[in-house]
Amino acid sequence: MKKTTYFLIIFMLSAAGGYAQQLEKEAPVGFDQVQGAIAHGKLDTVEYHSKTVGTARKAVVYTPPNFSKNKKYPVLYLLHGIGGDETEWLRGGQPQVIMDNLIAKKMAEPMIIVMPNGRAMKDDRATGNIMAKDKVEAFATFEDDLLDDLIPFVEDTYPVLADREHRAIAGLSMGGGQTLNFGLGNLGEFAWVGSFSAAPNTKSPEELVPDPEATKEQLRLLWISCGDQDGLLGFSQRTHDYLSNHDVPHIFYIEEGGHDFKVWKNGLYMFSKLLFKPVDQSKFDQYSPLGMPAETNVRGAKYPQIMPDGRAKFKVKAPKADNVQLDLEKKYPMAKNKEGEWEVTTDPLGEGFHYYSLLIDGVAVADPASETFYGMGRMASGIEVPFKGDDYYAVKDVPHGEVRRVRYYSSVLRSLRSFFLYTPPGYDQDTDREYPVLYILHGGGEDERGWAQQGKTDLILDNLIAEGKSSPMLVVMPDGNMPVAAFEERGLQLFENELKNAIIPHMEKHYRVLEGAENRALAGLSMGGIQTLYVGINNTDLFSCLGVFSSGWISQRQSTIAEGQYGFMKENTEKINNDLSLLWISMGGEEDIAHDNCEKMLGEFDKMGIEYRYSEYPGGHTWPVWRHDLYAFAPLLFQ
């Protein structure tokens, strides 16, 4: 998902620094009801000659209250759906009533609204099979009819401001698709574009906006809205995602509802208020009443939702509970509604993956609406927050590898254990090829599932390999938890023994791997970074590349181990530098809880002359940082 929604009455800052009024996020009660004590506009049915179709065609025209031929007006072209015609908005949407009320309250600019028949063919009635090929094609043909015939007719017949700054286009369903196709395809003609529940006729985002910079310069407002229960929501979503990734300002507005006039009338009300006046694009992400369900939700779960401004909205039904809190980086009190649902909206969240729990009367439980992940030493819920630039782990139409769970008997620990294994695309087809191996380790409170699930290892490698940025490799994701504390020296020694004498031998016996240190890399995050420092530095004859993510020797708990390691490294500096082709160390910025320990450790490395490469990616001690670490580290391996 990536971001944007819309602005309206603006949060008006008072002199005291508070907000005088919140943004209006939906139409008020009565917005579509006739008000007797105000001036009303007029509706006329007109005919124009269409050179495109070769016949006379009809349109309905709304002129605003107190219309004067001595004044010039902006124009909104308002398009119908696949089963409608020029009268559909009148029958279901009452646009004349909505506009009369808005204009009376001085909430919208007086404007002319033209409602044409968007089916550009000689028999343009919505009869028979409305899905017939010729009738569907006629909706595309209407682009020529609109530009070459209807707009010139309107500008010859009515007192209008005949330039793009005063010309808008909007539509519902099939007309919403036409709006995006024609509006974004003709930015020299339209500066204001509003799509309500765009249908499958909508072109791909790459076709709609081939030049994002040019689109940004010319558009005054791009509005995309849809009901949260509309089966066509995905077409609006994909356009929104593309626009967000390319920094094209727009409003992505989601409300309760399906594919119906309740949604479309509200969309027209919200959109019309913004037309032909200055708009504050910085407020675009504050307008949507709802967000998109998080990708980490279980199938069909409506909440949690990610709002366009990065906040998250949570809701859980617990009618008998006395107190419910959301525990997500901080504790948020939740409010109970009359249906027994507890709800809250968070502050804007950082990018990527976050663990969270619900505290129901003091008991931490997983959210039944969310997928669960092993982290924090237990199963917890997780929420994925999309952000610009997260496409490096998006599911794309590229060859995909596989993640397998491998069970093995450990002669070191005398027990059955397991690890996850990523095999690159083509592994099972090219049975003569052997591959290098990256062994990658999780953090404390997690296990072998961490890199396979939270880390999105397979998608990151799939995309890197498809782009030719990384060598195909196997990735082993073992369980670094030992029977004794992994941070203590005995735990580190046990893991070293397990990796050297159980996991690597199992891999080299059962899978097609290239042997030798030059074909092995070891990396890990946090606790796994400590294990990498211990095992990797002590065994440079086994590994040619080491990656240490968000880690460093912990001076208090591990001072004795660190002193021993520094002593070993000082005596073997030349060997370590010669053996390792890469020692890559990264942190999640200064906010990373391991930053200070790492900084002290690097100071020791500098004194000894240990060669390393250092990188920072802001975000703290979190999975978004570690995903990016893998994305940056993997291309450096096995070159």
C-alpha positions in Angstrom: 0.0 0.0 0.0 1.8 2.6 -0.1 0.2 6.3 1.0 -2.2 9.1 0.3 -5.9 10.2 0.8 -7.3 13.7 0.9 -7.6 17.2 2.4 -10.7 19.1 3.2 -11.5 21.7 5.8 -7.9 21.5 7.1 -6.9 21.3 10.7 -6.9 25.0 11.6 -4.2 25.8 14.0 -5.3 28.2 16.7 -3.0 30.7 18.3 -2.7 28.4 21.3 -1.3 25.7 19.0 -4.4 23.4 19.2 -6.6 22.3 16.4 -9.8 24.3 16.0 -11.6 21.8 13.8 -11.0 18.4 12.5 -11.1 17.4 8.9 -14.5 16.4 7.6 -14.0 12.8 6.5 -17.5 12.1 5.1 -20.7 13.8 4.0 -23.0 14.9 6.8 -26.6 13.6 7.2 -28.9 15.3 4.8 -26.2 16.3 2.3 -28.3 14.7 -0.5 -31.7 15.9 0.6 -33.5 18.8 -1.0 -33.3 22.0 1.1 -36.3 24.3 0.4 -34.9 27.6 1.7 -31.9 27.8 -0.7 -31.5 28.7 -4.4 -31.5 25.7 -6.8 -29.7 25.0 -10.0 -31.3 23.7 -13.2 -31.1 20.5 -15.3 -31.4 20.4 -19.0 -31.1 17.6 -21.6 -29.1 18.8 -24.6 -28.1 17.2 -27.9 -24.8 17.7 -29.7 -23.5 16.4 -33.0 -20.8 13.7 -32.6 -18.4 13.5 -35.5 -16.8 10.5 -33.7 -20.1 8.5 -33.7 -21.7 10.1 -36.7 -25.0 11.0 -34.9 -26.6 13.3 -32.5 -26.0 12.4 -28.8 -27.5 13.4 -25.5 -26.1 14.8 -22.3 -27.6 16.2 -19.1 -26.3 19.6 -18.0 -26.5 21.1 -14.5 -26.2 24.8 -14.3 -25.7 26.2 -10.7 -28.0 28.4 -8.7 -28.2 32.0 -9.9 -26.6 31.0 -13.2 -25.7 33.9 -15.4 -24.6 34.0 -19.0 -22.5 37.0 -18.1 -20.2 34.9 -15.8 -17.9 32.1 -16.8 -17.9 28.8 -14.9 -15.6 25.8 -14.4 -16.9 22.5 -15.7 -17.1 19.0 -14.2 -17.7 16.1 -16.7 -19.4 13.4 -14.6 -19.5 9.8 -16.1 -21.8 6.9 -15.4 -21.2 3.1 -15.0 -21.5 0.2 -17.4 -25.2 -0.3 -17.0 -26.1 3.4 -17.0 -26.4 6.4 -19.4 -26.6 10.1 -19.1 -29.5 9.8 -16.5 -27.8 7.3 -14.1 -26.4 10.0 -11.8 -29.8 11.7 -11.6 -31.6 8.4 -10.8 -29.2 7.2 -8.2 -27.0 10.1 -7.1 -28.9 13.4 -7.1 -25.8 15.4 -8.0 -27.9 18.5 -8.5 -29.1 18.4 -4.9 -25.6 17.7 -3.5 -24.2 20.7 -5.5 -27.1 23.0 -4.6 -26.5 22.3 -0.9 -22.7 22.7 -1.1 -22.9 25.9 -3.1 -25.5 27.3 -0.7 -23.1 26.8 2.2 -20.2 28.2 0.2 -18.4 24.9 0.4 -18.1 24.4 -3.3 -17.4 26.6 -6.3 -20.4 27.2 -8.5 -19.8 25.0 -11.5 -21.5 23.5 -14.5 -21.8 19.7 -14.5 -22.1 17.7 -17.7 -23.4 14.2 -17.5 -22.9 12.5 -20.9 -23.6 9.1 -22.2 -20.2 7.4 -22.0 -21.1 4.6 -24.5 -20.0 6.2 -27.8 -22.0 4.2 -30.4 -25.1 4.9 -32.5 -27.3 2.7 -30.3 -26.0 4.0 -27.0 -28.8 2.8 -24.8 -28.1 0.5 -21.8 -30.2 -2.3 -23.3 -29.6 -5.9 -24.2 -26.2 -7.4 -23.3 -24.4 -4.5 -21.7 -21.2 -6.6 -21.6 -21.2 -7.2 -25.4 -17.9 -6.5 -27.0 -19.1 -3.6 -29.1 -20.7 -1.9 -26.1 -17.6 -2.3 -23.9 -15.4 -0.9 -26.7 -17.7 2.1 -27.1 -16.7 3.2 -23.6 -13.1 3.5 -24.8 -14.3 5.3 -28.0 -15.9 7.9 -25.8 -12.5 9.5 -25.2 -12.5 10.9 -28.8 -16.2 11.9 -28.5 -15.5 13.7 -25.2 -12.4 15.6 -26.4 -13.4 16.3 -30.0 -17.2 16.7 -29.9 -18.7 17.2 -26.4 -16.2 19.6 -24.8 -16.2 21.9 -27.9 -20.0 21.8 -27.9 -20.1 22.8 -24.2 -17.6 25.5 -24.6 -19.5 27.0 -27.6 -22.9 26.7 -25.8 -22.2 27.7 -22.2 -20.2 30.5 -20.6 -17.3 28.4 -19.4 -13.7 28.8 -18.5 -12.2 26.9 -21.4 -8.8 25.7 -20.0 -7.5 22.7 -18.1 -7.3 24.5 -14.8 -11.1 24.9 -14.9 -12.0 21.5 -16.3 -12.5 18.4 -14.2 -13.5 14.8 -14.9 -15.0 12.2 -12.5 -17.0 9.0 -12.8 -18.2 5.9 -11.1 -17.3 2.2 -11.8 -16.8 2.0 -15.6 -16.9 5.8 -15.6 -14.3 5.7 -12.9 -12.0 3.7 -15.1 -12.7 6.1 -18.0 -11.9 9.0 -15.7 -8.5 7.7 -14.9 -7.8 6.7 -18.5 -9.0 9.9 -20.1 -8.0 12.3 -17.3 -4.5 11.1 -16.7 -4.1 10.4 -20.4 -5.0 14.0 -21.3 -3.4 16.2 -18.6 -3.4 19.0 -21.1 -7.2 19.0 -20.9 -7.9 18.1 -17.2 -6.2 19.3 -14.0 -8.8 17.7 -11.7 -9.5 13.9 -11.8 -11.8 12.0 -9.5 -12.4 8.2 -9.8 -15.1 6.5 -7.7 -14.8 2.6 -7.5 -12.8 2.3 -10.7 -13.7 -0.8 -12.8 -11.5 -3.3 -14.6 -11.4 -1.1 -17.7 -8.8 1.0 -15.8 -5.5 0.9 -17.5 -2.4 -0.4 -15.7 -0.7 2.3 -13.5 2.3 2.2 -15.7 0.1 3.2 -18.7 -1.8 5.8 -16.7 1.3 7.5 -15.4 4.3 6.7 -17.6 6.0 10.0 -16.6 5.3 10.6 -12.8 7.2 13.9 -12.8 5.1 15.4 -15.6 1.9 14.1 -13.9 3.0 15.8 -10.6 3.5 19.1 -12.3 0.2 19.2 -14.1 -2.3 17.6 -11.7 -4.1 19.9 -9.2 -6.1 17.0 -7.6 -6.3 13.3 -8.2 -8.9 11.6 -6.1 -9.3 7.8 -5.9 -12.1 6.4 -3.7 -13.8 3.1 -3.2 -15.9 1.1 -0.7 -14.1 -1.2 1.6 -16.4 -4.1 0.6 -16.3 -3.4 -3.1 -14.8 -6.3 -5.1 -13.2 -3.8 -7.4 -11.1 -2.2 -4.6 -8.0 -3.9 -6.0 -8.0 -1.7 -9.1 -7.9 1.4 -7.1 -5.4 -0.1 -4.7 -2.9 -0.9 -7.4 -3.1 2.6 -8.8 -2.6 4.1 -5.4 0.4 1.9 -4.7 2.1 2.9 -7.9 1.4 6.6 -7.3 2.7 6.4 -3.8 5.9 4.6 -4.9 6.5 7.4 -7.4 5.6 10.3 -5.0 2.6 11.4 -7.1 0.3 13.4 -4.7 -3.3 12.0 -4.6 -6.1 11.2 -2.2 -6.8 7.5 -1.6 -10.2 7.5 0.2 -11.7 4.3 1.5 -15.1 4.2 3.2 -17.6 1.6 4.5 -19.7 0.2 1.7 -19.8 -1.7 -1.5 -20.3 -0.9 -5.2 -23.3 1.4 -4.8 -24.5 5.0 -4.8 -24.1 5.4 -1.1 -20.3 5.3 -1.8 -20.5 7.3 -5.0 -22.6 10.1 -3.6 -20.2 10.5 -0.7 -17.3 10.5 -3.2 -18.9 13.2 -5.3 -19.6 15.3 -2.2 -16.0 15.1 -0.9 -14.4 15.5 -4.3 -16.6 18.5 -5.4 -15.7 20.5 -2.3 -12.1 20.5 -3.4 -12.5 21.5 -7.0 -11.3 24.7 -8.6 -9.7 26.1 -5.4 -6.3 25.9 -3.8 -5.6 22.5 -2.2 -3.0 21.6 0.4 -1.3 18.5 -0.8 0.4 18.0 2.6 -3.0 17.1 4.0 -3.9 14.5 1.4 -3.1 11.6 3.8 -5.5 12.7 6.5 -8.8 12.3 4.8 -9.7 8.7 4.5 -12.2 7.3 7.1 -10.7 3.8 6.7 -7.5 2.2 5.7 -6.5 -0.9 3.9 -6.5 -4.2 5.8 -2.9 -5.1 6.7 -1.3 -7.8 4.6 -0.6 -9.7 7.8 -4.3 -10.0 8.6 -5.8 -13.5 8.5 -8.0 -14.1 5.4 -11.0 -11.8 5.3 -10.2 -9.8 8.5 -11.1 -6.2 8.1 -8.9 -5.0 11.0 -6.1 -4.0 11.7 -6.1 -1.4 8.9 -3.2 0.7 7.7 -4.2 4.4 7.3 -2.8 6.5 4.4 -0.7 8.5 6.9 0.9 5.4 8.4 -1.3 5.1 11.5 -3.0 1.8 12.2 -6.6 1.2 13.3 -7.3 -1.8 15.5 -10.6 -3.3 16.5 -11.3 -6.5 18.6 -14.6 -7.8 20.0 -14.4 -8.5 23.8 -17.8 -7.5 25.2 -17.1 -8.9 28.7 -13.7 -7.4 29.1 -13.2 -4.5 31.5 -10.0 -3.1 30.1 -8.3 -3.6 26.8 -5.0 -2.2 25.6 -2.9 -2.5 22.4 0.7 -3.2 23.1 2.6 -2.0 20.0 5.8 -0.2 20.9 3.8 1.6 23.6 0.5 0.8 25.3 -2.6 2.4 23.7 -5.9 2.3 25.8 -8.7 1.0 23.6 -12.3 2.4 23.8 -15.4 0.2 23.8 -18.3 0.8 21.5 -21.9 -0.2 21.9 -21.3 -3.5 20.0 -18.8 -4.6 22.5 -15.8 -3.9 20.2 -12.7 -2.2 21.5 -10.9 0.1 19.1 -8.0 2.5 18.8 -5.9 4.2 16.2 -2.2 4.4 16.8 0.4 7.1 16.1 2.0 6.9 12.7 4.1 3.6 12.7 7.5 3.1 11.2 8.0 1.1 8.0 7.8 -2.6 7.8 7.1 -5.3 10.4 6.0 -4.7 14.0 5.2 -7.3 16.7 2.1 -6.5 18.9 -0.2 -8.0 21.5 -3.6 -7.2 22.9 -3.8 -6.8 26.7 -7.2 -8.0 27.8 -7.7 -7.4 31.5 -4.0 -7.5 31.8 -3.4 -10.8 29.9 -1.3 -10.5 26.7 -3.0 -12.4 23.9 -2.6 -12.6 20.1 -5.0 -10.7 17.9 -7.4 -13.3 16.4 -7.5 -11.1 13.2 -3.8 -11.3 12.6 -1.2 -13.8 11.6 1.1 -14.8 14.5 4.8 -15.0 14.6 7.3 -16.4 17.0 9.1 -13.4 18.5 9.7 -11.9 21.9 10.1 -15.5 23.2 6.4 -16.4 22.4 3.8 -16.3 19.7 2.7 -12.7 19.0 0.7 -10.9 16.4 2.4 -8.9 13.7 1.5 -6.0 11.4 3.1 -5.1 8.2 3.3 -1.4 7.4 3.9 -0.7 3.7 6.2 2.1 2.7 7.8 3.6 -0.4 10.7 1.4 -1.4 9.4 -1.9 0.0 9.1 -3.4 -3.4 12.4 -5.2 -3.0 10.5 -7.9 -1.0 7.2 -7.6 -2.9 5.8 -10.7 -4.6 6.6 -10.1 -8.3 6.1 -12.0 -11.6 9.6 -13.4 -11.5 11.0 -17.0 -11.1 10.6 -18.1 -7.5 12.6 -20.3 -5.3 11.2 -22.4 -2.4 11.5 -22.4 1.4 11.6 -25.9 2.8 11.6 -27.1 6.4 14.5 -29.5 6.8 14.4 -31.9 9.8 17.7 -33.5 10.9 19.2 -35.4 13.8 21.8 -33.4 15.7 24.6 -35.7 17.0 25.9 -32.6 18.9 22.7 -32.0 20.9 21.4 -35.6 20.5 18.0 -34.4 19.4 15.8 -33.9 16.4 16.0 -30.3 15.1 15.1 -28.4 12.1 16.1 -25.5 9.9 14.5 -23.6 7.0 16.2 -23.8 3.7 15.8 -21.4 0.7 16.5 -23.0 -2.7 16.8 -20.6 -5.6 14.7 -20.7 -8.8 15.6 -23.7 -11.0 17.2 -25.7 -8.1 15.1 -28.8 -8.8 15.4 -28.5 -12.6 19.1 -27.9 -13.1 20.2 -31.0 -11.2 23.9 -30.8 -12.2 24.4 -27.3 -10.7 26.0 -26.8 -7.3 25.4 -23.6 -5.2 27.2 -21.5 -2.5 25.5 -21.3 0.8 24.6 -18.4 3.2 23.9 -19.4 6.8 21.8 -16.7 8.4 20.9 -16.5 12.1 17.9 -15.0 13.9 17.8 -12.9 17.1 17.0 -13.5 20.7 13.4 -14.5 21.4 13.0 -15.9 17.9 13.9 -19.2 16.2 14.4 -20.6 12.7 11.1 -19.2 11.6 12.4 -15.6 11.9 14.3 -15.2 8.6 11.8 -17.5 6.8 8.7 -15.5 7.9 9.4 -12.1 9.3 12.6 -11.7 7.3 11.0 -12.5 3.8 14.3 -14.1 2.8 12.8 -15.9 -0.2 11.3 -12.8 -1.8 14.4 -10.7 -1.2 16.6 -13.3 -2.9 14.0 -14.1 -5.7 13.9 -10.4 -6.7 17.7 -9.9 -6.4 18.4 -13.0 -8.5 15.8 -12.0 -11.1 17.4 -8.6 -11.5 20.9 -10.1 -11.8 22.0 -8.4 -8.6 22.8 -11.5 -6.6 24.3 -14.9 -7.3 21.9 -17.8 -6.9 22.6 -19.4 -3.5 21.1 -21.7 -0.9 20.2 -19.9 2.4 20.1 -22.0 5.6 18.1 -20.5 8.5 18.9 -22.6 11.6 17.6 -22.5 15.1 20.3 -20.7 17.1 18.7 -21.4 20.5 20.8 -23.8 22.6 20.0 -25.7 25.8 22.0 -23.1 27.7 21.9 -19.3 27.3 23.1 -18.5 23.8 24.8 -15.3 25.0 27.0 -17.2 27.4 30.3 -18.7 26.2 29.0 -22.3 26.7 26.0 -21.4 24.5 28.2 -19.9 21.9 30.5 -22.9 21.9 27.5 -25.3 21.6 26.2 -23.4 18.6 29.6 -23.4 17.0 29.8 -27.1 17.4 26.2 -27.5 16.1 26.9 -25.5 13.0 30.2 -27.0 12.2 29.5 -30.7 13.0 25.7 -31.1 12.4 24.2 -28.4 10.1 27.0 -27.9 7.6 27.7 -31.6 7.2 24.0 -32.3 6.7 23.8 -29.7 4.0 26.8 -30.9 2.2 25.6 -34.5 2.3 22.0 -33.9 1.2 22.1 -30.9 -1.0 24.1 -29.8 -4.1 26.4 -27.3 -2.5 29.8 -26.0 -3.4 32.3 -26.7 -0.6 35.2 -24.5 0.6 35.2 -21.3 2.6 34.9 -19.2 -0.6 31.4 -20.8 -1.0 30.2 -20.2 2.5 28.9 -17.1 4.2 27.6 -16.6 7.7 25.4 -13.7 8.9 23.1 -12.9 11.8 21.1 -10.2 13.5 21.3 -9.2 17.2 22.0 -12.5 19.1 22.7 -14.1 15.7 25.2 -11.3 15.1 27.0 -12.3 18.4 27.0 -15.9 17.1 28.4 -14.7 13.8 31.2 -12.8 15.5 32.1 -15.8 17.7 31.8 -18.6 15.2 32.8 -16.7 12.1 35.9 -15.0 13.4 37.1 -18.2 15.0 36.6 -20.2 11.8 37.7 -18.1 8.9 38.8 -21.3 7.3 35.1 -22.2 7.0 33.6 -18.8 6.0 34.9 -16.2 3.6 32.1 -13.6 4.3 30.6 -12.5 7.5 27.6 -10.2 8.1 26.9 -8.7 11.5 23.5 -6.9 11.7 22.6 -4.8 14.7 25.1 -6.4 17.0 28.3 -6.0 19.0 29.9 -7.5 22.1 27.8 -6.6 25.1 30.4 -5.1 27.5 28.7 -6.0 30.7 27.3 -9.5 30.1 30.1 -10.6 27.7 33.1 -8.7 28.8 35.1 -11.9 29.4 34.1 -13.4 26.0 34.8 -10.1 24.3 38.3 -9.8 25.9 39.0 -13.4 24.7 37.8 -12.6 21.2 39.8 -9.4 21.0 42.9 -11.2 22.1 42.4 -13.9 19.5 41.8 -11.3 16.8 44.8 -9.3 17.8 47.0 -12.4 17.5 45.4 -13.4 14.2 44.7 -10.1 12.5 46.7 -10.8 9.3 45.0 -14.3 8.9 41.5 -12.9 9.5 42.1 -10.1 7.0 43.5 -12.5 4.4 40.9 -15.2 4.9 37.8 -12.9 4.9 36.9 -11.3 1.6 34.1 -9.4 3.5 33.4 -8.5 7.1 30.2 -6.4 6.7 28.8 -4.7 9.8 25.6 -2.7 9.8 23.4 -0.9 12.3 19.8 0.5 12.4 21.1 4.0 13.0 21.8 5.6 16.3 18.4 4.5 17.6 19.5 0.9 17.4 19.9 -0.5 20.9 23.1 -2.2 19.8 24.6 0.9 18.4 26.8 1.9 21.3 28.2 -1.7 21.8 28.9 -1.9 18.1 30.7 1.5 18.1 33.0 0.3 21.0 33.6 -2.9 19.2 34.6 -1.2 15.9 36.9 1.0 17.9 38.7 -2.1 19.0 38.8 -3.4 15.5 40.3 -0.1 14.3 43.1 -0.4 16.9 43.9 -4.0 15.7 43.7 -3.1 12.0 40.7 -5.5 11.3 39.3 -4.7 7.9 35.6 -4.3 7.7 32.8 -2.4 5.8 30.2 -0.5 7.8 26.7 0.4 6.8 23.7 2.1 8.5 20.0 2.0 7.6 17.8 4.0 10.0 15.0 2.2 11.8 16.4 0.9 15.1 16.5 -2.7 16.2 13.8 -4.0 14.0 13.0 -6.3 11.1 12.7 -3.6 8.5 16.4 -2.8 9.1 17.4 -6.5 8.9 15.5 -7.1 5.7 17.3 -4.2 4.2 20.6 -5.6 5.6 20.0 -8.9 3.7 19.0 -6.9 0.6 22.3 -5.0 0.7 24.5 -7.9 1.9 23.5 -10.7 -0.5 24.7 -9.0 -3.7 28.2 -8.8 -2.2 28.5 -12.5 -1.8 30.1 -15.1 -4.0 31.1 -12.7 -6.7 
